[in-house]
Amino acid sequence: MTTSETVKALRNGENVRFFDKGKKCFVQFQLNKKESFICWERHESLDKRNWVKQNEFLSIKDVLNIREKLIEQRIKG
């Protein structure tokens, strides 16, 4: 998924999932619907069933920075 596809999905309110090879877990970003301003939440899970909230108030810039770190970890192995 490219950066522009990720931004488009996030702005449309879709969930975006990645796999973190370092922690060996799934990372999901979703729109925080409880707040009056636009922000995203970060959840982690080992099995895609039991999601644990890690962050509640992320900007799109924060989400893209986390995504870049996950991509760098995947490239490094």
Biopython code that builds the backbone (N, CA, C, O; Angstrom):
import numpy as np
from Bio.PDB.StructureBuilder import StructureBuilder

atoms = [
    (1, "MET", "N", (0.843, -1.164, 0.000)),
    (1, "MET", "CA", (0.000, 0.000, 0.000)),
    (1, "MET", "C", (0.896, 1.238, 0.000)),
    (1, "MET", "O", (1.744, 1.399, 0.877)),
    (2, "THR", "N", (0.704, 2.092, -0.970)),
    (2, "THR", "CA", (1.517, 3.299, -1.072)),
    (2, "THR", "C", (1.058, 4.346, -0.057)),
    (2, "THR", "O", (0.020, 4.200, 0.588)),
    (3, "THR", "N", (1.852, 5.395, 0.064)),
    (3, "THR", "CA", (1.530, 6.457, 1.009)),
    (3, "THR", "C", (0.216, 7.135, 0.642)),
    (3, "THR", "O", (-0.609, 7.399, 1.517)),
    (4, "SER", "N", (0.015, 7.417, -0.632)),
    (4, "SER", "CA", (-1.222, 8.090, -1.043)),
    (4, "SER", "C", (-2.442, 7.200, -0.825)),
    (4, "SER", "O", (-3.510, 7.697, -0.466)),
    (5, "GLU", "N", (-2.301, 5.888, -1.037)),
    (5, "GLU", "CA", (-3.405, 4.962, -0.772)),
    (5, "GLU", "C", (-3.721, 4.907, 0.721)),
    (5, "GLU", "O", (-4.885, 4.822, 1.111)),
    (6, "THR", "N", (-2.684, 4.956, 1.551)),
    (6, "THR", "CA", (-2.866, 4.942, 2.999)),
    (6, "THR", "C", (-3.594, 6.197, 3.457)),
    (6, "THR", "O", (-4.532, 6.116, 4.250)),
    (7, "VAL", "N", (-3.171, 7.353, 2.968)),
    (7, "VAL", "CA", (-3.807, 8.618, 3.342)),
    (7, "VAL", "C", (-5.263, 8.630, 2.886)),
    (7, "VAL", "O", (-6.144, 9.060, 3.630)),
    (8, "LYS", "N", (-5.514, 8.167, 1.684)),
    (8, "LYS", "CA", (-6.877, 8.139, 1.155)),
    (8, "LYS", "C", (-7.768, 7.242, 2.005)),
    (8, "LYS", "O", (-8.898, 7.614, 2.320)),
    (9, "ALA", "N", (-7.272, 6.067, 2.380)),
    (9, "ALA", "CA", (-8.048, 5.144, 3.200)),
    (9, "ALA", "C", (-8.327, 5.732, 4.581)),
    (9, "ALA", "O", (-9.443, 5.622, 5.089)),
    (10, "LEU", "N", (-7.323, 6.353, 5.186)),
    (10, "LEU", "CA", (-7.508, 6.943, 6.503)),
    (10, "LEU", "C", (-8.507, 8.087, 6.479)),
    (10, "LEU", "O", (-9.337, 8.211, 7.380)),
    (11, "ARG", "N", (-8.432, 8.916, 5.461)),
    (11, "ARG", "CA", (-9.355, 10.052, 5.361)),
    (11, "ARG", "C", (-10.785, 9.600, 5.073)),
    (11, "ARG", "O", (-11.735, 10.305, 5.416)),
    (12, "ASN", "N", (-10.947, 8.446, 4.454)),
    (12, "ASN", "CA", (-12.282, 7.919, 4.178)),
    (12, "ASN", "C", (-12.847, 7.138, 5.361)),
    (12, "ASN", "O", (-13.956, 6.610, 5.282)),
    (13, "GLY", "N", (-12.093, 7.061, 6.458)),
    (13, "GLY", "CA", (-12.578, 6.386, 7.653)),
    (13, "GLY", "C", (-12.362, 4.891, 7.665)),
    (13, "GLY", "O", (-12.932, 4.196, 8.507)),
    (14, "GLU", "N", (-11.550, 4.371, 6.751)),
    (14, "GLU", "CA", (-11.277, 2.945, 6.696)),
    (14, "GLU", "C", (-10.174, 2.571, 7.686)),
    (14, "GLU", "O", (-9.357, 3.411, 8.063)),
    (15, "ASN", "N", (-10.158, 1.307, 8.101)),
    (15, "ASN", "CA", (-9.088, 0.794, 8.950)),
    (15, "ASN", "C", (-7.910, 0.386, 8.078)),
    (15, "ASN", "O", (-8.095, -0.167, 6.994)),
    (16, "VAL", "N", (-6.701, 0.659, 8.550)),
    (16, "VAL", "CA", (-5.487, 0.293, 7.829)),
    (16, "VAL", "C", (-4.663, -0.603, 8.740)),
    (16, "VAL", "O", (-4.374, -0.237, 9.879)),
    (17, "ARG", "N", (-4.277, -1.792, 8.238)),
    (17, "ARG", "CA", (-3.528, -2.754, 9.036)),
    (17, "ARG", "C", (-2.155, -3.011, 8.425)),
    (17, "ARG", "O", (-1.983, -3.049, 7.207)),
    (18, "PHE", "N", (-1.184, -3.186, 9.320)),
    (18, "PHE", "CA", (0.173, -3.534, 8.935)),
    (18, "PHE", "C", (0.668, -4.610, 9.877)),
    (18, "PHE", "O", (0.097, -4.824, 10.946)),
    (19, "PHE", "N", (1.743, -5.293, 9.473)),
    (19, "PHE", "CA", (2.368, -6.278, 10.340)),
    (19, "PHE", "C", (3.716, -5.731, 10.790)),
    (19, "PHE", "O", (4.526, -5.309, 9.965)),
    (20, "ASP", "N", (3.953, -5.740, 12.086)),
    (20, "ASP", "CA", (5.201, -5.265, 12.671)),
    (20, "ASP", "C", (6.092, -6.476, 12.896)),
    (20, "ASP", "O", (5.839, -7.281, 13.792)),
    (21, "LYS", "N", (7.146, -6.608, 12.075)),
    (21, "LYS", "CA", (8.040, -7.757, 12.194)),
    (21, "LYS", "C", (8.877, -7.713, 13.467)),
    (21, "LYS", "O", (9.238, -8.760, 14.006)),
    (22, "GLY", "N", (9.188, -6.521, 13.950)),
    (22, "GLY", "CA", (9.993, -6.383, 15.159)),
    (22, "GLY", "C", (9.284, -6.942, 16.379)),
    (22, "GLY", "O", (9.872, -7.708, 17.143)),
    (23, "LYS", "N", (8.029, -6.569, 16.570)),
    (23, "LYS", "CA", (7.245, -7.034, 17.711)),
    (23, "LYS", "C", (6.443, -8.289, 17.395)),
    (23, "LYS", "O", (5.867, -8.910, 18.288)),
    (24, "LYS", "N", (6.409, -8.660, 16.115)),
    (24, "LYS", "CA", (5.632, -9.798, 15.632)),
    (24, "LYS", "C", (4.162, -9.658, 16.030)),
    (24, "LYS", "O", (3.580, -10.539, 16.662)),
    (25, "CYS", "N", (3.580, -8.515, 15.636)),
    (25, "CYS", "CA", (2.170, -8.274, 15.916)),
    (25, "CYS", "C", (1.567, -7.436, 14.788)),
    (25, "CYS", "O", (2.281, -6.869, 13.961)),
    (26, "PHE", "N", (0.257, -7.374, 14.778)),
    (26, "PHE", "CA", (-0.465, -6.580, 13.798)),
    (26, "PHE", "C", (-0.730, -5.199, 14.381)),
    (26, "PHE", "O", (-0.991, -5.053, 15.575)),
    (27, "VAL", "N", (-0.660, -4.187, 13.519)),
    (27, "VAL", "CA", (-0.910, -2.809, 13.922)),
    (27, "VAL", "C", (-2.059, -2.294, 13.060)),
    (27, "VAL", "O", (-2.043, -2.421, 11.835)),
    (28, "GLN", "N", (-3.052, -1.714, 13.722)),
    (28, "GLN", "CA", (-4.214, -1.190, 13.010)),
    (28, "GLN", "C", (-4.428, 0.264, 13.374)),
    (28, "GLN", "O", (-4.351, 0.642, 14.543)),
    (29, "PHE", "N", (-4.697, 1.075, 12.369)),
    (29, "PHE", "CA", (-5.035, 2.477, 12.574)),
    (29, "PHE", "C", (-6.488, 2.670, 12.163)),
    (29, "PHE", "O", (-6.916, 2.195, 11.111)),
    (30, "GLN", "N", (-7.242, 3.374, 13.008)),
    (30, "GLN", "CA", (-8.627, 3.664, 12.681)),
    (30, "GLN", "C", (-9.000, 5.042, 13.184)),
    (30, "GLN", "O", (-8.353, 5.590, 14.077)),
    (31, "LEU", "N", (-10.037, 5.588, 12.610)),
    (31, "LEU", "CA", (-10.511, 6.907, 12.978)),
    (31, "LEU", "C", (-11.083, 6.872, 14.393)),
    (31, "LEU", "O", (-11.843, 5.969, 14.742)),
    (32, "ASN", "N", (-10.710, 7.865, 15.205)),
    (32, "ASN", "CA", (-11.235, 7.971, 16.565)),
    (32, "ASN", "C", (-12.588, 8.668, 16.476)),
    (32, "ASN", "O", (-12.656, 9.883, 16.294)),
    (33, "LYS", "N", (-13.658, 7.898, 16.605)),
    (33, "LYS", "CA", (-15.008, 8.428, 16.421)),
    (33, "LYS", "C", (-15.569, 9.074, 17.683)),
    (33, "LYS", "O", (-16.637, 9.684, 17.641)),
    (34, "LYS", "N", (-14.864, 8.948, 18.797)),
    (34, "LYS", "CA", (-15.351, 9.506, 20.060)),
    (34, "LYS", "C", (-15.036, 10.998, 20.207)),
    (34, "LYS", "O", (-15.636, 11.674, 21.044)),
    (35, "GLU", "N", (-14.115, 11.510, 19.414)),
    (35, "GLU", "CA", (-13.674, 12.903, 19.546)),
    (35, "GLU", "C", (-14.356, 13.797, 18.518)),
    (35, "GLU", "O", (-14.771, 13.338, 17.454)),
    (36, "SER", "N", (-14.463, 15.073, 18.852)),
    (36, "SER", "CA", (-15.084, 16.029, 17.939)),
    (36, "SER", "C", (-14.112, 16.505, 16.858)),
    (36, "SER", "O", (-14.541, 17.024, 15.827)),
    (37, "PHE", "N", (-12.808, 16.335, 17.084)),
    (37, "PHE", "CA", (-11.814, 16.701, 16.074)),
    (37, "PHE", "C", (-11.281, 15.419, 15.431)),
    (37, "PHE", "O", (-11.431, 14.327, 15.981)),
    (38, "ILE", "N", (-10.669, 15.564, 14.283)),
    (38, "ILE", "CA", (-10.217, 14.392, 13.528)),
    (38, "ILE", "C", (-8.880, 13.911, 14.077)),
    (38, "ILE", "O", (-7.898, 14.652, 14.105)),
    (39, "CYS", "N", (-8.864, 12.659, 14.510)),
    (39, "CYS", "CA", (-7.635, 12.015, 14.960)),
    (39, "CYS", "C", (-7.807, 10.505, 14.792)),
    (39, "CYS", "O", (-8.917, 10.020, 14.572)),
    (40, "TRP", "N", (-6.715, 9.779, 14.896)),
    (40, "TRP", "CA", (-6.733, 8.345, 14.690)),
    (40, "TRP", "C", (-6.240, 7.608, 15.926)),
    (40, "TRP", "O", (-5.539, 8.173, 16.766)),
    (41, "GLU", "N", (-6.620, 6.328, 16.024)),
    (41, "GLU", "CA", (-6.207, 5.462, 17.115)),
    (41, "GLU", "C", (-5.291, 4.376, 16.573)),
    (41, "GLU", "O", (-5.408, 3.967, 15.418)),
    (42, "ARG", "N", (-4.376, 3.914, 17.421)),
    (42, "ARG", "CA", (-3.481, 2.822, 17.056)),
    (42, "ARG", "C", (-3.779, 1.644, 17.978)),
    (42, "ARG", "O", (-3.808, 1.787, 19.201)),
    (43, "HIS", "N", (-4.000, 0.478, 17.374)),
    (43, "HIS", "CA", (-4.262, -0.744, 18.117)),
    (43, "HIS", "C", (-3.238, -1.795, 17.704)),
    (43, "HIS", "O", (-2.774, -1.796, 16.563)),
    (44, "GLU", "N", (-2.882, -2.693, 18.628)),
    (44, "GLU", "CA", (-1.977, -3.800, 18.334)),
    (44, "GLU", "C", (-2.618, -5.108, 18.756)),
    (44, "GLU", "O", (-3.380, -5.155, 19.722)),
    (45, "SER", "N", (-2.302, -6.180, 18.018)),
    (45, "SER", "CA", (-2.844, -7.491, 18.315)),
    (45, "SER", "C", (-1.874, -8.571, 17.847)),
    (45, "SER", "O", (-1.171, -8.400, 16.851)),
    (46, "LEU", "N", (-1.845, -9.669, 18.568)),
    (46, "LEU", "CA", (-1.019, -10.803, 18.160)),
    (46, "LEU", "C", (-1.782, -11.747, 17.240)),
    (46, "LEU", "O", (-1.167, -12.477, 16.463)),
    (47, "ASP", "N", (-3.110, -11.747, 17.312)),
    (47, "ASP", "CA", (-3.900, -12.719, 16.572)),
    (47, "ASP", "C", (-5.059, -12.134, 15.759)),
    (47, "ASP", "O", (-5.897, -12.896, 15.276)),
    (48, "LYS", "N", (-5.135, -10.833, 15.594)),
    (48, "LYS", "CA", (-6.183, -10.113, 14.869)),
    (48, "LYS", "C", (-7.551, -10.222, 15.543)),
    (48, "LYS", "O", (-8.557, -9.865, 14.930)),
    (49, "ARG", "N", (-7.617, -10.698, 16.771)),
    (49, "ARG", "CA", (-8.887, -10.791, 17.479)),
    (49, "ARG", "C", (-8.931, -9.876, 18.693)),
    (49, "ARG", "O", (-9.893, -9.135, 18.896)),
    (50, "ASN", "N", (-7.890, -9.937, 19.484)),
    (50, "ASN", "CA", (-7.826, -9.170, 20.726)),
    (50, "ASN", "C", (-6.970, -7.927, 20.510)),
    (50, "ASN", "O", (-5.745, -7.982, 20.610)),
    (51, "TRP", "N", (-7.623, -6.814, 20.215)),
    (51, "TRP", "CA", (-6.914, -5.577, 19.923)),
    (51, "TRP", "C", (-6.732, -4.765, 21.197)),
    (51, "TRP", "O", (-7.663, -4.614, 21.989)),
    (52, "VAL", "N", (-5.520, -4.244, 21.387)),
    (52, "VAL", "CA", (-5.189, -3.420, 22.545)),
    (52, "VAL", "C", (-4.861, -2.022, 22.040)),
    (52, "VAL", "O", (-4.011, -1.847, 21.167)),
    (53, "LYS", "N", (-5.549, -1.024, 22.604)),
    (53, "LYS", "CA", (-5.357, 0.361, 22.183)),
    (53, "LYS", "C", (-4.020, 0.867, 22.705)),
    (53, "LYS", "O", (-3.748, 0.776, 23.902)),
    (54, "GLN", "N", (-3.181, 1.402, 21.816)),
    (54, "GLN", "CA", (-1.875, 1.927, 22.181)),
    (54, "GLN", "C", (-1.887, 3.453, 22.250)),
    (54, "GLN", "O", (-1.327, 4.035, 23.180)),
    (55, "ASN", "N", (-2.507, 4.090, 21.294)),
    (55, "ASN", "CA", (-2.593, 5.551, 21.232)),
    (55, "ASN", "C", (-4.013, 5.934, 20.836)),
    (55, "ASN", "O", (-4.669, 5.222, 20.075)),
    (56, "GLU", "N", (-4.484, 7.071, 21.362)),
    (56, "GLU", "CA", (-5.828, 7.531, 21.020)),
    (56, "GLU", "C", (-5.841, 8.747, 20.120)),
    (56, "GLU", "O", (-6.752, 8.899, 19.307)),
    (57, "PHE", "N", (-4.858, 9.611, 20.243)),
    (57, "PHE", "CA", (-4.895, 10.899, 19.550)),
    (57, "PHE", "C", (-3.677, 11.037, 18.634)),
    (57, "PHE", "O", (-2.679, 11.653, 19.009)),
    (58, "LEU", "N", (-3.765, 10.465, 17.440)),
    (58, "LEU", "CA", (-2.678, 10.548, 16.467)),
    (58, "LEU", "C", (-3.115, 11.395, 15.284)),
    (58, "LEU", "O", (-4.247, 11.294, 14.812)),
    (59, "SER", "N", (-2.202, 12.226, 14.817)),
    (59, "SER", "CA", (-2.468, 12.975, 13.591)),
    (59, "SER", "C", (-2.097, 12.087, 12.403)),
    (59, "SER", "O", (-1.493, 11.027, 12.570)),
    (60, "ILE", "N", (-2.458, 12.524, 11.233)),
    (60, "ILE", "CA", (-2.129, 11.736, 10.048)),
    (60, "ILE", "C", (-0.621, 11.697, 9.840)),
    (60, "ILE", "O", (-0.093, 10.723, 9.305)),
    (61, "LYS", "N", (0.074, 12.751, 10.259)),
    (61, "LYS", "CA", (1.534, 12.779, 10.171)),
    (61, "LYS", "C", (2.145, 11.726, 11.089)),
    (61, "LYS", "O", (3.102, 11.051, 10.708)),
    (62, "ASP", "N", (1.597, 11.580, 12.300)),
    (62, "ASP", "CA", (2.072, 10.547, 13.233)),
    (62, "ASP", "C", (1.857, 9.149, 12.653)),
    (62, "ASP", "O", (2.735, 8.290, 12.746)),
    (63, "VAL", "N", (0.693, 8.929, 12.059)),
    (63, "VAL", "CA", (0.380, 7.622, 11.470)),
    (63, "VAL", "C", (1.363, 7.302, 10.350)),
    (63, "VAL", "O", (1.854, 6.177, 10.259)),
    (64, "LEU", "N", (1.652, 8.273, 9.505)),
    (64, "LEU", "CA", (2.582, 8.035, 8.394)),
    (64, "LEU", "C", (4.008, 7.807, 8.894)),
    (64, "LEU", "O", (4.743, 7.021, 8.296)),
    (65, "ASN", "N", (4.419, 8.477, 9.977)),
    (65, "ASN", "CA", (5.739, 8.236, 10.563)),
    (65, "ASN", "C", (5.841, 6.817, 11.117)),
    (65, "ASN", "O", (6.857, 6.150, 10.915)),
    (66, "ILE", "N", (4.817, 6.351, 11.804)),
    (66, "ILE", "CA", (4.807, 4.978, 12.326)),
    (66, "ILE", "C", (4.844, 3.986, 11.181)),
    (66, "ILE", "O", (5.542, 2.974, 11.249)),
    (67, "ARG", "N", (4.086, 4.277, 10.122)),
    (67, "ARG", "CA", (4.066, 3.403, 8.940)),
    (67, "ARG", "C", (5.456, 3.305, 8.302)),
    (67, "ARG", "O", (5.888, 2.220, 7.915)),
    (68, "GLU", "N", (6.150, 4.439, 8.196)),
    (68, "GLU", "CA", (7.500, 4.438, 7.625)),
    (68, "GLU", "C", (8.461, 3.609, 8.469)),
    (68, "GLU", "O", (9.305, 2.897, 7.926)),
    (69, "LYS", "N", (8.339, 3.696, 9.792)),
    (69, "LYS", "CA", (9.206, 2.891, 10.673)),
    (69, "LYS", "C", (8.931, 1.410, 10.492)),
    (69, "LYS", "O", (9.865, 0.608, 10.504)),
    (70, "LEU", "N", (7.665, 1.026, 10.322)),
    (70, "LEU", "CA", (7.328, -0.376, 10.096)),
    (70, "LEU", "C", (7.903, -0.869, 8.765)),
    (70, "LEU", "O", (8.368, -2.004, 8.667)),
    (71, "ILE", "N", (7.868, -0.019, 7.755)),
    (71, "ILE", "CA", (8.419, -0.388, 6.452)),
    (71, "ILE", "C", (9.935, -0.538, 6.534)),
    (71, "ILE", "O", (10.492, -1.462, 5.941)),
    (72, "GLU", "N", (10.615, 0.360, 7.262)),
    (72, "GLU", "CA", (12.065, 0.263, 7.421)),
    (72, "GLU", "C", (12.454, -1.026, 8.160)),
    (72, "GLU", "O", (13.435, -1.674, 7.792)),
    (73, "GLN", "N", (11.698, -1.400, 9.191)),
    (73, "GLN", "CA", (11.975, -2.633, 9.912)),
    (73, "GLN", "C", (11.794, -3.844, 9.016)),
    (73, "GLN", "O", (12.542, -4.817, 9.116)),
    (74, "ARG", "N", (10.797, -3.783, 8.138)),
    (74, "ARG", "CA", (10.539, -4.906, 7.246)),
    (74, "ARG", "C", (11.683, -5.061, 6.236)),
    (74, "ARG", "O", (12.062, -6.180, 5.889)),
    (75, "ILE", "N", (12.226, -3.939, 5.771)),
    (75, "ILE", "CA", (13.322, -3.985, 4.799)),
    (75, "ILE", "C", (14.600, -4.509, 5.458)),
    (75, "ILE", "O", (15.329, -5.304, 4.864)),
    (76, "LYS", "N", (14.868, -4.058, 6.688)),
    (76, "LYS", "CA", (16.080, -4.484, 7.388)),
    (76, "LYS", "C", (16.029, -5.948, 7.800)),
    (76, "LYS", "O", (17.068, -6.575, 8.006)),
    (77, "GLY", "N", (14.845, -6.482, 7.918)),
    (77, "GLY", "CA", (14.717, -7.912, 8.209)),
    (77, "GLY", "C", (14.417, -8.160, 9.600)),
    (77, "GLY", "O", (14.278, -9.313, 10.006)),
]
sb = StructureBuilder()
sb.init_structure("model")
sb.init_model(0)
sb.init_chain("A")
sb.init_seg("    ")
for serial, (resi, resn, name, xyz) in enumerate(atoms, 1):
    if name == "N":
        sb.init_residue(resn, " ", resi, " ")
    sb.init_atom(name, np.array(xyz, "f"), 0.0, 1.0, " ", f" {name:<3s}", serial, name[0])
structure = sb.get_structure()
